[in-house]
Amino acid sequence: MVIKTKMTMKDIDWNEIWKELMQESSWSRRRRNGDMTDFWDKRAKHYSESIKRNNHADRIIAKLDIDLDCTILDIGAGPGTLAIPLAKTTKHVTAIDPSSGMLACLKENAMSEGLENITCINKKWEDIEIGSDIAEHDIVLASHSLTMLDIKEALSKMNDVAKRYVYLFSFAGGRMCDYNTLWPKLYGEEYQPGPDYIYLYNVLYRMGIYANVEITNYEHKQQFSNLDDAIAQWKENLDVLTPDAEEVIKSHLSRNLIEEDGALWSKREMSSAMIWWRKKENGNE
């Protein structure tokens, strides 16, 4: 007699699968300890300027249930992509990022905007202590910044510190195809991104948090003043410095960048997932 055992969603350890996929991703294998802090420190200035030339922040903020009196916790805040515009329309923003370079740019951007309601904390989310480092916030937000190995612990802490909502933004499916094309030419292996939104959703499901999901298809646009500017940014993106690598990148960009309105543009169709849930006194809605 054969007894068949059916496996359910709750039998799968999605947190362990997340860890494995993170460790097997191209960037984790290139950085043996998976620490990208120095990478983002070096990219901070260029990245801060590039995000000012797209509508990434507007698209995300339009989806948030915020008001003038709410407090925001922005995890992986970078140079203030979301923190700066959110500080203009909310009571206070706490920006957490492990990169001191990114937070230096955030502070400069806040000063240029005359904003004084942003607190910066230069730590990894994993090292943040609720109660000593931060208090509860109305809204907890993490946009394309979920790189923690123990994602279950990270999400649990976000849920604990949120009073009203938690919003997560992650990729859905494929990423920027430039990495798929350039990575094999530069590193001799297929590009492996980290896990996308469905793993986050499944980790939350197993935690008993039944989140909402919205998938948005959009055109990711990035502007460059000229080809040299584009090459410099992609050398930073791919962490390469050699002349041979520069030639590979130049050849790729020359074929794929679009000239428009006196500038060069990279335009790609992409999909993003918003995962969110509303806190209740004894759980989530």
C-alpha positions as a Python dict, from the first residue, in 0.01 Angstrom:
ca = {
    (1, 'M'): (0, 0, 0),
    (2, 'V'): (139, 339, -103),
    (3, 'I'): (61, 637, 117),
    (4, 'K'): (92, 971, -59),
    (5, 'T'): (162, 1278, 149),
    (6, 'K'): (49, 1607, 3),
    (7, 'M'): (274, 1906, 61),
    (8, 'T'): (106, 2237, 139),
    (9, 'M'): (236, 2594, 123),
    (10, 'K'): (302, 2589, 497),
    (11, 'D'): (525, 2283, 462),
    (12, 'I'): (777, 2476, 254),
    (13, 'D'): (1041, 2682, 434),
    (14, 'W'): (1033, 2987, 212),
    (15, 'N'): (1277, 3171, 436),
    (16, 'E'): (1543, 2905, 369),
    (17, 'I'): (1472, 2919, -4),
    (18, 'W'): (1512, 3297, 8),
    (19, 'K'): (1849, 3257, 182),
    (20, 'E'): (1971, 3007, -77),
    (21, 'L'): (1868, 3227, -370),
    (22, 'M'): (2029, 3532, -213),
    (23, 'Q'): (2354, 3343, -156),
    (24, 'E'): (2350, 3207, -512),
    (25, 'S'): (2286, 3546, -671),
    (26, 'S'): (2561, 3693, -886),
    (27, 'W'): (2633, 3983, -654),
    (28, 'S'): (2649, 3765, -342),
    (29, 'R'): (2895, 3530, -509),
    (30, 'R'): (3104, 3822, -631),
    (31, 'R'): (3101, 3972, -282),
    (32, 'R'): (3186, 3671, -69),
    (33, 'N'): (3021, 3805, 244),
    (34, 'G'): (2732, 3957, 48),
    (35, 'D'): (2809, 4303, 188),
    (36, 'M'): (2741, 4569, -77),
    (37, 'T'): (2803, 4872, 148),
    (38, 'D'): (3128, 4985, -16),
    (39, 'F'): (2972, 4930, -361),
    (40, 'W'): (2689, 5171, -276),
    (41, 'D'): (2932, 5415, -111),
    (42, 'K'): (3118, 5443, -443),
    (43, 'R'): (2798, 5475, -646),
    (44, 'A'): (2625, 5723, -416),
    (45, 'K'): (2699, 6048, -604),
    (46, 'H'): (2612, 5916, -949),
    (47, 'Y'): (2306, 5736, -819),
    (48, 'S'): (2181, 6044, -635),
    (49, 'E'): (2197, 6247, -955),
    (50, 'S'): (2041, 5977, -1172),
    (51, 'I'): (1730, 5931, -956),
    (52, 'K'): (1650, 6301, -997),
    (53, 'R'): (1595, 6237, -1368),
    (54, 'N'): (1313, 5982, -1350),
    (55, 'N'): (962, 5950, -1204),
    (56, 'H'): (1040, 5648, -985),
    (57, 'A'): (949, 5824, -659),
    (58, 'D'): (622, 5973, -786),
    (59, 'R'): (502, 5633, -905),
    (60, 'I'): (561, 5474, -565),
    (61, 'I'): (442, 5757, -341),
    (62, 'A'): (113, 5780, -531),
    (63, 'K'): (30, 5431, -400),
    (64, 'L'): (88, 5508, -29),
    (65, 'D'): (-189, 5590, 218),
    (66, 'I'): (-18, 5885, 389),
    (67, 'D'): (-116, 6218, 544),
    (68, 'L'): (48, 6526, 691),
    (69, 'D'): (57, 6382, 1044),
    (70, 'C'): (210, 6041, 976),
    (71, 'T'): (563, 5924, 1045),
    (72, 'I'): (755, 5719, 788),
    (73, 'L'): (1031, 5463, 834),
    (74, 'D'): (1225, 5423, 508),
    (75, 'I'): (1446, 5111, 511),
    (76, 'G'): (1728, 5125, 257),
    (77, 'A'): (1663, 5492, 194),
    (78, 'G'): (1963, 5551, -33),
    (79, 'P'): (2015, 5919, -124),
    (80, 'G'): (1656, 6002, -32),
    (81, 'T'): (1475, 5880, -343),
    (82, 'L'): (1155, 5850, -139),
    (83, 'A'): (1257, 6010, 190),
    (84, 'I'): (1299, 6359, 41),
    (85, 'P'): (956, 6387, -130),
    (86, 'L'): (786, 6208, 162),
    (87, 'A'): (935, 6455, 411),
    (88, 'K'): (757, 6735, 222),
    (89, 'T'): (414, 6582, 282),
    (90, 'T'): (444, 6399, 617),
    (91, 'K'): (537, 6481, 976),
    (92, 'H'): (870, 6299, 997),
    (93, 'V'): (1083, 6048, 806),
    (94, 'T'): (1343, 5816, 956),
    (95, 'A'): (1589, 5701, 689),
    (96, 'I'): (1791, 5385, 751),
    (97, 'D'): (2080, 5280, 526),
    (98, 'P'): (2408, 5094, 582),
    (99, 'S'): (2586, 5313, 326),
    (100, 'S'): (2736, 5630, 477),
    (101, 'G'): (2788, 5760, 123),
    (102, 'M'): (2419, 5732, 43),
    (103, 'L'): (2317, 5902, 367),
    (104, 'A'): (2567, 6184, 303),
    (105, 'C'): (2389, 6246, -29),
    (106, 'L'): (2051, 6226, 144),
    (107, 'K'): (2157, 6493, 395),
    (108, 'E'): (2283, 6718, 113),
    (109, 'N'): (1959, 6671, -79),
    (110, 'A'): (1752, 6745, 233),
    (111, 'M'): (1952, 7060, 304),
    (112, 'S'): (1908, 7184, -53),
    (113, 'E'): (1531, 7136, -13),
    (114, 'G'): (1527, 7308, 327),
    (115, 'L'): (1398, 6995, 503),
    (116, 'E'): (1465, 6943, 873),
    (117, 'N'): (1225, 6656, 950),
    (118, 'I'): (1447, 6364, 843),
    (119, 'T'): (1649, 6151, 1084),
    (120, 'C'): (1927, 5937, 935),
    (121, 'I'): (2050, 5612, 1090),
    (122, 'N'): (2363, 5456, 939),
    (123, 'K'): (2296, 5088, 1015),
    (124, 'K'): (2180, 4768, 854),
    (125, 'W'): (1817, 4685, 926),
    (126, 'E'): (1935, 4361, 1085),
    (127, 'D'): (2129, 4563, 1347),
    (128, 'I'): (1847, 4804, 1434),
    (129, 'E'): (1701, 4766, 1783),
    (130, 'I'): (1338, 4866, 1830),
    (131, 'G'): (1309, 5084, 2138),
    (132, 'S'): (1670, 5202, 2145),
    (133, 'D'): (1745, 5288, 1781),
    (134, 'I'): (1389, 5353, 1663),
    (135, 'A'): (1035, 5384, 1793),
    (136, 'E'): (713, 5279, 1619),
    (137, 'H'): (623, 5457, 1295),
    (138, 'D'): (287, 5489, 1121),
    (139, 'I'): (425, 5364, 789),
    (140, 'V'): (714, 5125, 727),
    (141, 'L'): (851, 5128, 374),
    (142, 'A'): (1119, 4925, 193),
    (143, 'S'): (1160, 4989, -178),
    (144, 'H'): (1387, 4749, -371),
    (145, 'S'): (1609, 4724, -65),
    (146, 'L'): (1528, 4381, 79),
    (147, 'T'): (1865, 4205, 68),
    (148, 'M'): (1861, 4059, 420),
    (149, 'L'): (1947, 3689, 436),
    (150, 'D'): (1700, 3616, 716),
    (151, 'I'): (1404, 3781, 547),
    (152, 'K'): (1154, 3634, 792),
    (153, 'E'): (1324, 3809, 1084),
    (154, 'A'): (1353, 4131, 884),
    (155, 'L'): (983, 4129, 790),
    (156, 'S'): (878, 4042, 1143),
    (157, 'K'): (1065, 4344, 1275),
    (158, 'M'): (900, 4568, 1014),
    (159, 'N'): (561, 4439, 1117),
    (160, 'D'): (640, 4499, 1484),
    (161, 'V'): (745, 4861, 1434),
    (162, 'A'): (456, 4961, 1203),
    (163, 'K'): (144, 5122, 1347),
    (164, 'R'): (-65, 5140, 1029),
    (165, 'Y'): (88, 4997, 712),
    (166, 'V'): (390, 4812, 579),
    (167, 'Y'): (474, 4866, 211),
    (168, 'L'): (731, 4656, 25),
    (169, 'F'): (838, 4712, -335),
    (170, 'S'): (1027, 4444, -526),
    (171, 'F'): (1087, 4323, -879),
    (172, 'A'): (835, 4094, -1046),
    (173, 'G'): (999, 3856, -1290),
    (174, 'G'): (1287, 3978, -1507),
    (175, 'R'): (1518, 4265, -1416),
    (176, 'M'): (1703, 4505, -1642),
    (177, 'C'): (1813, 4304, -1946),
    (178, 'D'): (2143, 4498, -1963),
    (179, 'Y'): (2272, 4284, -1675),
    (180, 'N'): (2169, 3966, -1857),
    (181, 'T'): (2364, 4077, -2163),
    (182, 'L'): (2671, 4236, -2004),
    (183, 'W'): (2737, 4011, -1704),
    (184, 'P'): (2829, 3699, -1910),
    (185, 'K'): (3063, 3905, -2129),
    (186, 'L'): (3237, 4059, -1829),
    (187, 'Y'): (3235, 3772, -1580),
    (188, 'G'): (3194, 3464, -1798),
    (189, 'E'): (2876, 3339, -1632),
    (190, 'E'): (2501, 3389, -1651),
    (191, 'Y'): (2362, 3671, -1442),
    (192, 'Q'): (2162, 3544, -1144),
    (193, 'P'): (1938, 3802, -975),
    (194, 'G'): (1816, 3756, -622),
    (195, 'P'): (1465, 3630, -541),
    (196, 'D'): (1169, 3841, -649),
    (197, 'Y'): (838, 3935, -489),
    (198, 'I'): (672, 3593, -485),
    (199, 'Y'): (916, 3464, -223),
    (200, 'L'): (841, 3764, 0),
    (201, 'Y'): (470, 3696, -35),
    (202, 'N'): (515, 3330, 53),
    (203, 'V'): (732, 3407, 357),
    (204, 'L'): (462, 3646, 479),
    (205, 'Y'): (190, 3388, 414),
    (206, 'R'): (372, 3134, 626),
    (207, 'M'): (406, 3398, 899),
    (208, 'G'): (29, 3441, 900),
    (209, 'I'): (38, 3779, 726),
    (210, 'Y'): (-198, 3769, 429),
    (211, 'A'): (-72, 4063, 229),
    (212, 'N'): (-209, 4243, -75),
    (213, 'V'): (-15, 4240, -403),
    (214, 'E'): (-30, 4479, -696),
    (215, 'I'): (184, 4430, -1007),
    (216, 'T'): (269, 4738, -1212),
    (217, 'N'): (418, 4730, -1562),
    (218, 'Y'): (612, 5043, -1640),
    (219, 'E'): (883, 5190, -1856),
    (220, 'H'): (1207, 5231, -1665),
    (221, 'K'): (1383, 5538, -1804),
    (222, 'Q'): (1732, 5661, -1728),
    (223, 'Q'): (1884, 5975, -1878),
    (224, 'F'): (2252, 6029, -1959),
    (225, 'S'): (2409, 6355, -2072),
    (226, 'N'): (2634, 6172, -2322),
    (227, 'L'): (2786, 5831, -2398),
    (228, 'D'): (3081, 5884, -2163),
    (229, 'D'): (2839, 5958, -1878),
    (230, 'A'): (2647, 5638, -1955),
    (231, 'I'): (2965, 5430, -1969),
    (232, 'A'): (3087, 5572, -1636),
    (233, 'Q'): (2758, 5487, -1466),
    (234, 'W'): (2748, 5134, -1604),
    (235, 'K'): (3109, 5074, -1500),
    (236, 'E'): (2993, 5159, -1150),
    (237, 'N'): (2677, 4948, -1189),
    (238, 'L'): (2885, 4644, -1283),
    (239, 'D'): (3185, 4720, -1060),
    (240, 'V'): (3440, 4701, -1343),
    (241, 'L'): (3732, 4930, -1425),
    (242, 'T'): (3944, 4766, -1696),
    (243, 'P'): (3975, 4909, -2050),
    (244, 'D'): (3846, 4581, -2197),
    (245, 'A'): (3535, 4600, -1980),
    (246, 'E'): (3482, 4961, -2087),
    (247, 'E'): (3488, 4859, -2453),
    (248, 'V'): (3227, 4587, -2390),
    (249, 'I'): (2999, 4835, -2213),
    (250, 'K'): (3054, 5104, -2477),
    (251, 'S'): (2964, 4863, -2758),
    (252, 'H'): (2646, 4755, -2580),
    (253, 'L'): (2531, 5107, -2493),
    (254, 'S'): (2608, 5243, -2841),
    (255, 'R'): (2362, 4989, -2982),
    (256, 'N'): (2089, 5029, -2721),
    (257, 'L'): (2073, 5389, -2598),
    (258, 'I'): (1815, 5616, -2759),
    (259, 'E'): (1893, 5976, -2854),
    (260, 'E'): (1609, 6208, -2763),
    (261, 'D'): (1576, 6577, -2663),
    (262, 'G'): (1951, 6635, -2665),
    (263, 'A'): (2027, 6348, -2429),
    (264, 'L'): (2076, 5971, -2434),
    (265, 'W'): (1814, 5747, -2275),
    (266, 'S'): (1792, 5389, -2161),
    (267, 'K'): (1432, 5267, -2180),
    (268, 'R'): (1320, 4923, -2063),
    (269, 'E'): (984, 4763, -1991),
    (270, 'M'): (981, 4629, -1636),
    (271, 'S'): (740, 4495, -1374),
    (272, 'S'): (731, 4590, -1008),
    (273, 'A'): (531, 4440, -723),
    (274, 'M'): (387, 4632, -430),
    (275, 'I'): (318, 4408, -131),
    (276, 'W'): (134, 4574, 154),
    (277, 'W'): (-74, 4505, 459),
    (278, 'R'): (-259, 4711, 716),
    (279, 'K'): (-184, 4653, 1082),
    (280, 'K'): (-460, 4569, 1327),
    (281, 'E'): (-438, 4568, 1704),
    (282, 'N'): (-410, 4189, 1706),
    (283, 'G'): (-268, 4111, 1364),
    (284, 'N'): (-311, 4234, 1008),
    (285, 'E'): (-610, 4297, 788),
}
